[in-house]
Amino acid sequence: MEGMKEKGLIALVLAIAHLSLLLAILLHAGAALAEGREVVVVELRMDINAGAEELVRRAFSYASSRQASVEALVLEIDTDGGWIYAMDRIIGLLAKCPCSTVAFVPRDGRCFSAGAYIFMACEKTAMAPGSAIGSCMPMDAMGNPADEKVVNAMAARMRALASSHGRNATAAEEMVLKNADYTAEEALRLGLCDLMASSLDGLLSKLGFANASLTYFGPDWHVQFLSTISNPLVQGLLMWVAMWLILIDIFHPTFVLSVIAVALLALALWGAGVIHTHPLALILVALGSALTLVELKKPGVGLEIVGILLIAAGIVFAYQLEPFMVIQGPEIAVLIVALAGGGLLGYYLYAMRAALKKRPKLHEPERLVGLSGVAKTDIMPDKPGVVLAESEEWTATSDEFIPAGSKVRIISVEGLMLKVRREEKP
C-alpha cells in the first residue's frame, strides 16, 4: 500500500514538472512572438513635399525588407498640406506597402489639404480629440478656388480613396467641393475615421499592437534639406542669388564666387527635379535673371524692371500649377525683399562701374600727356633717356638735348615711350 502511494506521489510530481515545463515553453514562445512583432511609425509632422516623400520612402523600404516582423506602418500626420506631386508619390507607396497602413492625427494636430488625401489612402484611420481634418479644395496661387475641372477631378480622387476603404465618400467629397472641415468627433460620427485614440500608445493598443516594438522614422537634416529646396520660391531665389554672384565676379574676379554661383544653380535645378517644377517657371526665372544682367551691362534700356517681373511671374506660375499651395504673406514678403535688394545691389554695381570708368587707369600712358616730369638722365634726339613722372620712371625721347635734372613737359605718347620737351623756367 505504501509502495503504491509512493508511486502515485512520484507520478504527481512528474506531471507537475511536465506542466511547468510546458507552461515555460508557451510563455517563452509568446514572448518571442511578441518581440518579433514590429510597428513602423513615421512622424509626418511637416509639409507634404520632397522631404516628406523621402521620409515615407525610407519607412516603406524598411517595412518591405522586414515583412516577416513588421505588421503595420503608422503615419502620424500633422500638416497643413503641400505639393500634389509628393502627395501622389506617398499615396503610391502606401498602395504598395506589404503591411497594414494606418493614419493617425495626434491631439491638436491638423490634417488639411494634401494631408487629408494621404489620410484617406490608408487602410485604417484614427484621430485624437482636438484634431481636425479637411480643407481640401484646390486653390490657385492667390488663394482663390481653382478651375472647376481641377476641383471636380480632385473631388473624384477623394471620393475614390474613401470608397476603397469603406468610408463615407459623400462627407469626404465635401472636404473638396465645399472645403469642409471636421473635428475628430465629427469625422468618427460621419465615418471618415475608423476610431478615436487619445495617444499613439492608445491607438496601438486598440489595433492589437500593444506589445509590438516600435521603429520611428523622423525628419533629419537630409529630409529638411529636401523640404527646403523643393519650394519654387527657394529655387527662384537660388537662381537669383547665383546671377548676382556671377555679376559681382565680373566686376571683382575671384573665381570663388563663380564656383558658389554654379553650386547654387545646381541646387536650384536639383530642387526643381525632386518636386517636378514646371520647366516654363524655371525658364521665366532664368530669362528674368539674364535680362537683369543685360540691363546692368548696357543700362538705359529698361530691361531690369522686365527681368524682375519675369522672375516674380515664374515663381507665381510654379505655385499656380499646384492645387494645394498658396503664396502667403511670408512668401510675398521674402520675394519683395529679395527683388528689391537685388535692384538696389544692381544700382550700386552700376554706379560703381560708372565711377571706375571715369577714373584714370594706372597703366594708360596717355593720361600723362600735358603733365610735368623730371629728366633722370640726359635725353638726346638720337638717344632716349629716363623721365620720372607721376612717381613712375618712363623711357622718353626728345627733339632737343635735355640735360639730367631738367623739368620736362610730356607732349605725346608713342606706345610706352614718352615724347617730351624741356620746360622753360618761368
Legacy VTK file of the C-alpha trace (Angstrom):
# vtk DataFile Version 3.0
C-alpha trace
ASCII
DATASET POLYDATA
POINTS 426 float
0.000 0.000 0.000
2.822 2.338 0.904
4.572 1.427 -2.395
1.501 2.431 -4.334
1.358 5.796 -2.501
4.989 6.430 -3.288
4.435 5.653 -6.982
1.385 7.973 -7.081
3.363 10.745 -5.458
6.174 10.356 -7.957
3.706 10.401 -10.855
2.102 13.581 -9.483
5.471 15.299 -9.146
6.400 14.285 -12.697
3.066 15.580 -14.023
3.554 18.932 -12.289
7.097 19.138 -13.667
5.851 18.437 -17.193
3.125 21.063 -16.864
5.604 23.635 -15.549
7.959 22.918 -18.437
5.139 23.188 -20.967
3.970 26.468 -19.433
7.511 27.875 -19.558
7.814 26.895 -23.208
4.492 28.555 -24.050
5.427 31.739 -22.178
8.802 31.837 -23.909
7.188 31.314 -27.301
4.640 34.035 -26.568
7.394 36.443 -25.530
9.421 35.597 -28.635
6.340 36.113 -30.793
5.682 39.483 -29.131
9.319 40.514 -29.605
9.058 39.627 -33.283
6.102 41.961 -33.854
7.117 45.390 -35.069
5.322 48.618 -35.965
6.962 51.365 -38.044
5.962 54.928 -37.089
6.534 57.840 -39.487
6.498 61.265 -37.834
4.897 63.179 -40.709
4.672 66.487 -38.854
5.651 68.663 -41.816
4.577 69.984 -45.195
3.906 67.355 -47.832
6.930 67.904 -50.067
10.028 66.102 -51.290
11.274 65.724 -47.706
8.034 64.081 -46.606
8.168 61.724 -49.580
11.748 60.759 -48.691
10.702 60.066 -45.092
7.807 57.794 -46.119
10.010 56.084 -48.708
12.567 55.194 -46.036
9.868 53.682 -43.833
8.380 51.830 -46.807
11.775 50.349 -47.731
12.350 49.274 -44.137
8.922 47.626 -43.878
9.430 45.881 -47.237
12.780 44.457 -46.124
11.277 43.078 -42.867
7.935 41.751 -43.996
8.125 38.836 -41.554
8.114 41.101 -38.495
6.625 44.478 -39.486
2.861 44.333 -39.123
1.882 47.970 -39.575
3.111 51.271 -40.954
1.672 54.198 -38.968
1.725 57.732 -40.375
1.460 60.295 -37.573
0.115 63.214 -39.639
0.173 66.861 -38.606
0.286 69.067 -41.715
-1.368 71.989 -43.468
-0.781 70.402 -46.878
1.838 70.566 -49.590
2.687 69.618 -53.152
0.470 67.323 -55.214
3.447 65.539 -56.794
4.777 64.496 -53.385
1.256 63.561 -52.268
0.788 61.267 -55.267
4.131 59.571 -54.667
3.306 58.938 -50.995
-0.126 57.525 -51.868
1.579 55.261 -54.400
3.947 53.954 -51.723
1.028 53.271 -49.360
-0.758 51.286 -52.070
2.283 49.014 -52.461
3.061 48.679 -48.758
3.319 44.962 -47.732
1.894 45.619 -44.254
-1.175 47.338 -42.893
-1.139 51.142 -43.252
-2.567 53.385 -40.524
-3.074 57.155 -40.467
-3.224 58.903 -37.097
-3.792 62.613 -36.438
-2.443 63.348 -32.921
-4.019 65.605 -30.324
-4.307 69.211 -31.582
-2.998 68.010 -34.938
-4.130 69.179 -38.383
-4.692 67.053 -41.453
-5.528 69.528 -44.183
-5.214 69.755 -47.956
-2.798 67.135 -49.377
-2.510 65.524 -45.930
-6.202 64.581 -45.980
-5.762 62.606 -49.213
-2.883 60.675 -47.648
-5.015 60.093 -44.549
-7.850 58.690 -46.663
-5.463 56.446 -48.620
-4.539 54.414 -45.512
-6.269 51.126 -44.637
-7.008 52.258 -41.073
-7.572 55.826 -39.900
-7.678 57.330 -36.428
-7.820 60.766 -34.843
-7.184 62.099 -31.372
-9.517 64.506 -29.556
-8.764 68.098 -30.516
-7.556 67.225 -34.010
-9.166 68.245 -37.317
-9.270 67.183 -40.961
-10.441 68.845 -44.187
-9.810 71.987 -46.326
-9.035 70.045 -49.497
-10.415 72.388 -52.157
-7.794 73.087 -54.860
-6.704 76.743 -54.956
-4.751 78.958 -57.317
-1.592 80.803 -56.271
-3.591 83.707 -54.837
-5.900 81.555 -52.702
-8.937 81.596 -54.992
-10.802 78.371 -55.931
-9.105 76.585 -58.809
-10.678 75.845 -62.172
-13.860 73.752 -61.961
-12.218 70.857 -63.828
-9.421 70.700 -61.266
-11.863 70.844 -58.354
-14.037 68.060 -59.809
-11.015 65.893 -60.563
-9.694 66.153 -57.008
-13.188 65.541 -55.602
-13.361 62.312 -57.597
-9.940 61.363 -56.284
-11.025 61.871 -52.693
-14.288 60.015 -53.260
-12.412 57.046 -54.744
-9.959 56.881 -51.824
-12.770 56.958 -49.267
-14.893 54.359 -51.075
-11.992 51.947 -51.488
-11.721 51.655 -47.698
-15.447 51.672 -46.940
-15.654 55.246 -45.641
-18.228 57.951 -46.159
-17.476 59.106 -49.708
-20.030 61.932 -49.574
-18.550 63.513 -46.443
-15.058 63.058 -47.882
-16.085 64.777 -51.105
-17.454 67.736 -49.116
-13.891 68.438 -47.935
-13.037 69.156 -51.583
-16.186 70.679 -53.061
-17.107 72.841 -50.048
-13.720 72.992 -48.308
-15.378 71.399 -45.262
-13.500 70.768 -42.019
-14.328 68.127 -39.397
-13.294 67.631 -35.799
-12.208 64.175 -34.685
-15.622 63.521 -33.157
-17.419 64.619 -36.339
-15.106 62.565 -38.542
-15.775 59.483 -36.420
-19.523 60.043 -36.475
-19.558 60.581 -40.242
-17.422 57.534 -40.927
-14.313 59.336 -42.159
-12.058 57.906 -39.477
-12.328 54.387 -38.133
-11.615 55.025 -34.452
-10.510 57.596 -31.889
-7.440 57.327 -29.668
-6.017 59.863 -27.261
-2.416 58.866 -27.995
-0.276 56.682 -30.215
0.033 54.073 -27.458
-3.734 54.009 -27.105
-4.131 53.565 -30.852
-1.653 50.670 -30.959
-3.444 49.021 -28.051
-6.796 49.263 -29.863
-5.242 47.810 -33.013
-3.743 44.885 -31.084
-0.111 46.057 -31.272
0.354 46.884 -27.590
3.345 44.545 -27.186
4.956 45.305 -30.536
8.310 47.056 -30.751
8.259 50.494 -32.383
10.666 51.804 -35.033
10.456 55.551 -35.609
11.280 57.495 -38.758
11.586 61.252 -38.200
12.956 64.197 -40.185
16.738 64.552 -40.265
18.992 67.097 -42.000
18.594 65.396 -45.389
14.813 65.404 -45.162
14.819 69.056 -44.065
17.177 69.929 -46.919
14.898 68.284 -49.497
11.916 70.075 -47.977
13.663 73.426 -48.357
14.909 73.142 -51.928
11.645 71.668 -53.207
9.964 75.068 -52.755
9.782 77.047 -56.051
10.353 80.288 -54.124
13.644 78.907 -52.795
14.577 77.643 -56.267
13.910 81.058 -57.793
15.889 82.848 -55.084
18.812 80.440 -55.509
18.929 81.236 -59.224
18.571 84.950 -58.434
21.464 84.894 -55.945
23.596 82.862 -58.363
23.083 85.521 -61.036
24.209 88.264 -58.651
27.289 86.309 -57.624
28.240 85.890 -61.267
27.679 89.618 -61.840
29.798 90.567 -58.819
32.503 88.204 -60.033
32.555 90.080 -63.349
33.353 93.330 -61.509
35.665 91.752 -58.941
37.064 88.487 -60.374
37.728 85.963 -57.608
36.713 82.630 -59.205
35.291 81.595 -55.815
32.043 83.467 -56.392
31.562 81.776 -59.754
32.020 78.351 -58.154
29.449 79.231 -55.480
27.081 80.523 -58.176
27.338 77.260 -60.137
26.677 75.294 -56.925
23.563 77.377 -56.203
22.302 76.878 -59.751
22.831 73.133 -59.383
20.864 73.132 -56.117
18.024 75.088 -57.727
17.802 72.661 -60.644
18.009 69.673 -58.292
15.176 71.105 -56.207
13.129 71.607 -59.366
13.748 67.985 -60.265
12.722 66.455 -56.944
9.372 68.238 -56.965
8.980 68.442 -60.772
8.652 72.207 -61.004
7.228 73.139 -64.400
10.028 73.961 -66.913
8.256 77.156 -68.001
8.534 78.540 -64.472
12.293 77.891 -64.481
12.637 79.460 -67.940
10.857 82.625 -66.776
13.157 82.938 -63.745
16.283 82.270 -65.835
15.197 84.740 -68.532
14.418 87.404 -65.942
17.863 86.950 -64.376
19.516 87.190 -67.801
17.629 90.385 -68.689
18.689 91.969 -65.402
22.296 91.111 -66.200
21.987 92.603 -69.702
20.494 95.800 -68.283
23.431 96.256 -65.944
25.892 95.680 -68.772
24.043 98.106 -71.091
21.974 100.421 -68.900
19.178 102.619 -70.116
17.064 100.068 -71.964
14.762 99.281 -69.016
15.256 95.523 -69.068
15.896 95.324 -65.317
12.231 96.005 -64.484
11.134 93.447 -67.087
13.584 90.943 -65.630
12.277 91.393 -62.085
8.685 90.975 -63.301
9.614 87.788 -65.176
11.259 86.328 -62.064
8.167 87.069 -59.987
5.928 85.654 -62.736
7.978 82.441 -62.881
7.655 81.842 -59.143
3.911 82.640 -59.143
3.420 80.328 -62.133
5.104 77.463 -60.264
2.645 77.937 -57.381
-0.254 78.358 -59.793
0.186 74.782 -61.042
-0.038 73.374 -57.500
-3.677 72.974 -56.371
-2.833 72.913 -52.656
-0.143 75.608 -52.381
-0.923 79.305 -51.978
1.542 82.190 -51.901
1.016 83.638 -48.430
2.264 86.741 -46.656
5.719 85.405 -45.653
6.470 84.184 -49.183
5.372 87.504 -50.698
7.475 89.428 -48.182
10.575 87.342 -48.912
10.073 87.747 -52.654
9.644 91.532 -52.411
12.674 91.943 -50.139
14.837 89.747 -52.384
13.869 91.526 -55.608
14.133 94.987 -54.048
17.503 94.099 -52.541
18.639 92.839 -55.912
17.546 96.094 -57.542
19.483 98.178 -55.002
22.547 95.983 -55.433
22.267 96.363 -59.205
22.104 100.146 -58.914
25.136 100.127 -56.626
27.126 97.980 -59.052
26.131 100.205 -61.967
27.143 103.376 -60.092
30.412 101.776 -59.040
31.110 100.733 -62.623
30.418 104.242 -63.920
32.778 105.710 -61.306
35.516 103.251 -62.211
35.163 104.165 -65.879
35.744 107.854 -65.087
38.776 107.069 -63.003
42.070 107.147 -64.939
43.698 103.788 -65.350
47.101 103.373 -63.820
48.621 101.622 -66.799
47.484 104.014 -69.547
50.464 106.246 -70.521
48.081 108.612 -72.380
46.989 110.014 -69.028
50.482 111.597 -68.701
50.117 113.890 -71.722
50.348 117.520 -70.580
51.868 116.665 -67.205
55.321 117.657 -65.993
58.224 115.415 -65.064
61.967 115.405 -64.341
64.681 114.034 -66.611
66.639 111.431 -64.652
69.264 111.074 -67.419
70.414 113.103 -70.393
67.990 112.910 -73.308
69.233 113.424 -76.866
67.448 113.337 -80.253
69.300 110.122 -81.106
69.451 108.673 -77.597
66.362 108.149 -75.382
66.629 108.781 -71.673
64.596 108.289 -68.489
61.916 110.635 -67.131
60.239 110.495 -63.697
56.536 111.312 -63.978
53.708 110.551 -61.533
56.136 108.615 -59.304
56.992 106.262 -62.172
60.019 106.088 -64.439
59.388 106.123 -68.176
61.548 105.873 -71.286
61.447 109.230 -73.066
62.715 110.830 -76.258
63.011 114.442 -77.401
63.885 116.518 -80.490
66.271 118.567 -78.380
69.023 117.950 -75.880
67.723 117.856 -72.321
70.289 117.519 -69.530
69.606 115.379 -66.467
67.719 117.184 -63.711
65.754 119.404 -66.074
61.995 119.760 -65.828
60.196 118.434 -68.877
56.668 118.588 -70.308
55.129 115.418 -71.793
53.698 116.295 -75.213
52.741 112.860 -76.614
52.965 109.117 -76.082
54.064 106.532 -78.635
53.402 103.046 -77.253
55.124 103.027 -73.898
57.599 105.788 -74.810
57.009 109.397 -73.847
57.923 112.320 -76.072
58.970 115.350 -74.054
60.313 118.847 -74.385
62.253 120.916 -71.954
60.056 123.082 -69.796
61.321 126.615 -69.699
61.701 128.222 -66.305
59.126 130.939 -65.621
LINES 1 427
426 0 1 2 3 4 5 6 7 8 9 10 11 12 13 14 15 16 17 18 19 20 21 22 23 24 25 26 27 28 29 30 31 32 33 34 35 36 37 38 39 40 41 42 43 44 45 46 47 48 49 50 51 52 53 54 55 56 57 58 59 60 61 62 63 64 65 66 67 68 69 70 71 72 73 74 75 76 77 78 79 80 81 82 83 84 85 86 87 88 89 90 91 92 93 94 95 96 97 98 99 100 101 102 103 104 105 106 107 108 109 110 111 112 113 114 115 116 117 118 119 120 121 122 123 124 125 126 127 128 129 130 131 132 133 134 135 136 137 138 139 140 141 142 143 144 145 146 147 148 149 150 151 152 153 154 155 156 157 158 159 160 161 162 163 164 165 166 167 168 169 170 171 172 173 174 175 176 177 178 179 180 181 182 183 184 185 186 187 188 189 190 191 192 193 194 195 196 197 198 199 200 201 202 203 204 205 206 207 208 209 210 211 212 213 214 215 216 217 218 219 220 221 222 223 224 225 226 227 228 229 230 231 232 233 234 235 236 237 238 239 240 241 242 243 244 245 246 247 248 249 250 251 252 253 254 255 256 257 258 259 260 261 262 263 264 265 266 267 268 269 270 271 272 273 274 275 276 277 278 279 280 281 282 283 284 285 286 287 288 289 290 291 292 293 294 295 296 297 298 299 300 301 302 303 304 305 306 307 308 309 310 311 312 313 314 315 316 317 318 319 320 321 322 323 324 325 326 327 328 329 330 331 332 333 334 335 336 337 338 339 340 341 342 343 344 345 346 347 348 349 350 351 352 353 354 355 356 357 358 359 360 361 362 363 364 365 366 367 368 369 370 371 372 373 374 375 376 377 378 379 380 381 382 383 384 385 386 387 388 389 390 391 392 393 394 395 396 397 398 399 400 401 402 403 404 405 406 407 408 409 410 411 412 413 414 415 416 417 418 419 420 421 422 423 424 425
